[in-house]
């Protein structure tokens, strides 16, 4: 006889599953009487087959699953009353004695429950209970409720000193509209919230929906225009007393931010032709800063009459550049004429 045991989290409680397979000469044995006894190791108490543990030993009959298709398989499920918090997951677990009474087949199984995040949350985090060990001062025992309280009290946005903006509605909305019950953001503030992720809390069902703020609009009253994260309408329409928490805001830059953005940028960043930054950059280069003059024609006196001036973003580029001057960021072509050795005309034009 071979036996197995496992612990499964069923919402807020544990279920223990046991099975035994009785095989003789390669054939599953049917019609057998198979019993089990379950003892909790941390206190020595026995499972009473009714959801509790006590001092008396209770012999529990296991069920034959399917004598035709699963011959020899016997099982038992114990739905424990301990919650996740009350059942010490680090305890020694359970001793299980499984016995077939006719031929005295006997097996012992040690079962030590361990929980993993998937089991602990069971994909229903709003329904999972802490038992009696939820945080001191909390009025809710659900994991979701506790996290919701934590969010309201501690989350911040922007500079991390501004309290998290939370809004409540006193006017029923639609699956795309959340009306504010008190003075809050207006349509002029829409840019601060557009695109932000938020959480819509349906008080009646105690369910929180991640959502996105599309805009702040007005149809006679200011409201948040909302969608789910995939762009579809909310699963439920906001009702009176429901909440919305905006998890972020698009803060408008301060004047100091704007000034820093202009004057702390590198000169190489000013590359858009015709922009103020590009023209200012060129002014510095033309004032004897990182440029090269190439003369291409001369008069009989050896004075330059045609040529061009190249500008560079850095001294390193100016030192390293060679014909055809690929590192230059700007070019100015010039012409000059002279009378009796004196310049009487000079013209310079930007070509790139």
N, C-alpha and C positions, 0 to 999 in steps of 0.2 A: 504494500500500500504506500502511495506517495501523496503528500499533502502540501498545500500552498496556502498562504495568507497574505492579505494586503489591506491597507487602510485607504479609504476614499473620502474626501471632504464633500459633504452634502450640504451646500449653503453654509449654515452656521454650525453644523454638527458633523461628527465622524460616523462613517459606516465601516464596519469590519467585515470583509468577505473571506470565507474559508471554503476550501474544497478538498476532497479526497478522491483518489482514483484507485479502485480495487481491481486488480487484474491477476488472473491465475492462468498459467500456460498460454499467455498471449490473449486471453479473452476477458472482457469486462464482466465483472460479477454483478448480477442484478438481484433485486429482492432482498438485499442485505439490510440489517439494522445497524445504522452507523450513528454514533452519538459523539458529542463534543462537550468539553468543559473549558470555560474561559476564566483565567485568573489574572487579575491586574497586579503587576509585579511591585508597584511602588507602595501598595498597602495590603496586598494579600487577599483582597476581597474578590468574590466570584460573581460573574454576570448571571442575573436571575431570569434571563429570557424575556424580560418585561421592560427593559430600558434602564435598569439600575444595577448597582453592585451591592452585595451583602456578604455576611459571614458564612451563610450556608452554601453548601455545594449544590449547584443545579446542573443536572445532566440534560443536555439539549439534543433533541433528535435532529439529524441532518436530513435534507430532502434529496431523494433520488431524482436527478434532472430528467433523463429521457432514456428509459430502458431499451428502446429500440435503436435510436440514433447515437446516443451517448452512453452506451452501456458501461456501467461501473463508476459513473461520476455522481458524487454526492456533495451537496453544497449547503452552506448556511450563511445568512447575513445578519449581523448584529447592528442595529441602529442605536448608537450610544447617545446618551443625553448630555454628555459633556460638550461644552462649547470649545472653540479653538483656544480661548484663553484659559479655561478651566482645566483642559487636558494638557498637562505639562508635556510638550513635545520632546523634552530632553529626559523624560522619565525612562524607566527600563522597559516599558512596553507591556506586552501580554504573553502569558504562557497559554498555549492551546493544546489540550489533550484530545486526540481523535481516536475512537476505538470502534472496531466492528465486532459486535458481541458474539456472533455465532462461532467464528474461528479465532477470536481474540487477536485479530490484526490490531496493532497499536502504533500510533505515531505521535510525536510531539513537535510542535511548531512554535518558534519564538517570533513574535510579530512586534516590530518597533516602528511606530508611525513617524513619518517625517513629512513635513509639508513643504511644498515649493510654491513660488509666487502664483503659478497658474491655478493650483489647487486652492490656495489661500483666498484668492480673489474669485475664483470660479466664474470668471467673466461677468459677474454681477456684483461689482464692488459696492453698489448702493444697497445691496441686501445683506452683505456680510457683517456679522455682529462681532463686537469685542467681548460679549458676555458682560460680566459685572466689572471688568477691569478697564473700562474706558477712562480717559483722562479725568482727573479730579476737576469738578466744576462744570463739566459738559452735561448737557441735558439730553443728548442723543447718544445712542450706542452704535449707530452705523458708522462704518469707515468713511463713507461719503459725507455723512453729516459732520463728522469730526473734521475732515479735511476742509469742508465748506466753511466751518467756523474759523479754522486756521487761516484760510485765505482772506476772509473778511478782516481779520485782526492784524495780519502781518505782511501781506503782499503790498508792494509799492511799485510805482512806475516812474518813468522820466529820470529825475535826479535821485531816486530812491529815498526821498524824504517826503514826497507828496503822497498822501494816503491813496490807496487804490480806489478809483471811482466806482461806486456801486449805486445803482439806480433801482427804484421800486416803482411799480405801476399801480394806479388805482382805477385805470380805465382798461377794459378788455381790448386786446389788440387782435391782430390777425397773424397768420403764419409768416408774415414778412414785416410786421410793424410792432414795435414796443413803445408804448406811450409812457412818458415820465409823469409821475404823480407830483413831484416837487420841482422847484426851479432847478434847471439843469442846463446842459448845453443846448444851444439853439442852432438854427441852420447856418449861421455865420461861423460856427465852430466845426462844421462838417469835416473840413480838411484835417483837423486834428485827430479824428476818429476813423475816417474812411480807410478801409482795408485792415483795421485792427481786429485781432482775435478776441473774443469775449466768451463768457459762459452765461447761458440763460438757465435760470433755476426755476423749475415748475414746482411750486410749493405743494400743490395738491397731490402730486405723485412722488415727491421727494427725488426727482430725477434732474440731473444737470446735463444740459446739451451744449457741447462746444459749438460756437457759431462765429460768424464774421460780420462786422459792422460795415455795411455798404456806404451809408451816408446818414446824415441827420436831415430830415425833411419835415414839411409842414403841410397838413391838409385841414387846417383850422386849429391844430395843436401840434406841438413839436413831438417827433417820434424818431426812434432809431429804426432805420431800414436794415433788416437782418436777413441772412441766409445761413444755411448750414455750410460747413467748410467746403463741400463739393459744389456749392452754388445753388442748391435746391432750397425750397421753402422749409421752414422749421417743421418738426414732427408734431408740435403742439402750438396752439395759439396762446400767447400770454394772457393770464387772467389777473384780476385784482389781487395785489399782494405778492406777485411774482417778482423776481429780482433779475437784474442784468449786471454783470461785473465786466468792465472793460479791462483787459489784461495789459493793454499798452495804449499809448497815445502818440501821435505824430507831433512832437513838440516843435513849435515854430522857433527858428534860430534867433538868437539875440543879436543885437547890434555888434557886440564883441565877437560873436561867432562869425558874422559876416566880414568884419575887419580882419580877423585872423585868417579867414579863408582866402582873402585877397593878398595880404602882405606876407603871410607865412608860406605861400606857395613858392616852389622853385621857379626861376626864370624860364627854365625849359618847358614849364607847363603852359606858358603863354605862347601858343603856336597857331591859334586861329587867325588866319589872315584878315587884316582890317579891324581886329578887335583892339580895345584900348590897351590890354596887356601886351599884345604883339607890337603895337606901335611904341609903347613905352620901352619894351625890350630893345627895339631897333634904335631908339634915341640913345640908349646907353652905349650901344655898339658904335654908333656914329660919333660918339664923344670919346674916341680913342680907346675903346674897350673891346678887345678881341675882334679885330678886323684886319683885312689884308687888301692892299691896293695893287692892281695889276695894270700897268701901262702897255698899250698895244700899238700906239702910233706916236710919232714925234715930228716936230718941225725941223727946219735946217739948223736951228740953234740947239737942238737936243731937248726941247721942252715937250712934255707929254701933251698930246692933243686929243687922244682917244684912250679910254681905258674903263675899268670897272672896279668897284669896291665890294668886297665880300665881308659879311658879318658872321660871327660864330657864337654859340652858346657858352663856350668855355675856352680858356687858354689852351687846354690840352687838345681840343679839336683844331684850333688855329695852328698849333705847332705841328700836328700830325698830318694836316691836309696837303695834298699835292694835286696837280693838274690831272683830272678835270674838276677838282675842287668839290668833291661830293659831300664833304662834311659841312660846307657853308649853309647857313640857314636863311641868308638874305643876300641879294645882289642889287647893286646900283650902278648903272652905266653912266659915264660922263663924257662930255666933249669940252674942249677949251680952244680958244684962239688968242693970238698975241699980236701986238703992234709995237715995233721997236723993242722987242724983248719983254714987253709988259702985257700981262693978261688983260684982255678987254672983254672977254665973254667966257662964261663957264655955265654949263648946264648939267644937272644930275637927275636921273629918273630911276624909280624903283622898277626893277624887272622881275623880281621874285622875292 
